[in-house]
Amino acid sequence: MLSRNIWSMNRPENASAATTGYGIASLVIGLIALITSIGSAMGFVLAVIGLVLGCDGLRWVRRGLRVGGEIATAGLILNGLALALSILHLAIDLSN
């Protein structure tokens, strides 16, 4: 029985060198969200957007169409931290 990965059947030959842009965008947005999560609600919005982009970047990597899973994972971690800080900041503000 021949087993093939259906996602890699249409992959271009040089796709192994292509880094997922969603992962890079998630990392950059995660850095910005982490900086802005303390001062404003913009950090919350950016963190949610970054989480969506990071998940989509990992989806491309898992299908074998792109590389850069480490970058997407780092973006997910940064955005998760920014989201947690934003929620903590909001909870502190509401309790006062």
C-alpha positions in Angstrom: 0.0 0.0 0.0 1.4 3.3 -1.0 1.1 6.1 1.6 1.4 9.7 0.5 1.0 13.0 2.1 -1.8 14.7 0.2 -0.6 18.1 1.2 2.8 17.7 -0.3 1.6 16.5 -3.7 1.1 20.0 -5.1 4.1 21.5 -3.2 6.6 23.4 -5.3 10.1 22.1 -5.2 11.5 25.2 -3.5 8.8 25.4 -0.9 11.1 24.0 1.8 12.9 27.4 1.7 9.7 29.4 2.0 9.0 30.6 5.6 5.4 31.2 6.5 4.5 34.8 6.5 1.8 34.3 9.0 4.3 33.1 11.6 6.5 36.2 11.0 3.5 38.5 11.2 2.5 36.7 14.4 5.9 37.2 16.0 6.1 40.9 15.0 2.5 41.6 16.2 3.3 39.6 19.4 6.2 42.0 20.2 4.1 45.0 19.6 1.2 43.6 21.6 3.4 42.8 24.5 4.7 46.3 24.6 1.2 47.9 24.3 -0.6 45.4 26.5 0.1 47.4 29.7 -1.0 50.8 28.6 -4.0 50.3 26.4 -6.6 48.0 25.1 -4.8 47.9 21.8 -2.6 45.1 23.2 -5.6 42.9 23.7 -6.8 43.4 20.1 -3.3 42.9 18.7 -2.8 39.7 20.7 -6.0 38.2 19.4 -5.0 39.0 15.8 -1.5 37.6 16.5 -2.9 34.4 17.9 -5.0 33.8 14.8 -2.1 34.5 12.5 0.2 32.2 14.6 -2.3 29.3 14.5 -2.7 29.8 10.7 1.1 29.8 10.3 1.4 26.5 12.2 -1.4 25.0 10.1 0.7 25.8 6.9 3.8 24.2 8.5 2.0 21.1 9.7 0.6 20.6 6.1 4.2 20.7 4.9 3.7 23.7 2.6 6.0 26.1 4.5 8.7 26.1 7.1 9.0 28.3 10.2 7.1 26.5 12.9 9.4 27.8 15.5 8.7 31.4 14.5 5.0 30.8 14.6 5.3 29.1 18.0 7.3 32.0 19.3 4.6 34.4 18.0 1.9 32.3 19.7 3.8 32.5 23.0 4.3 36.2 22.8 0.7 36.8 21.9 -0.5 34.6 24.7 1.6 36.5 27.2 0.3 39.8 25.8 -3.3 38.6 26.1 -2.8 37.5 29.7 -1.2 40.8 30.6 -4.0 42.7 28.9 -6.6 40.7 30.8 -4.7 41.2 34.1 -4.4 44.9 33.5 -8.1 45.1 32.7 -9.0 43.2 35.9 -6.8 45.4 38.0 -8.4 48.5 36.5 -11.9 47.3 37.1 -11.2 46.3 40.7 -10.1 49.9 41.6 
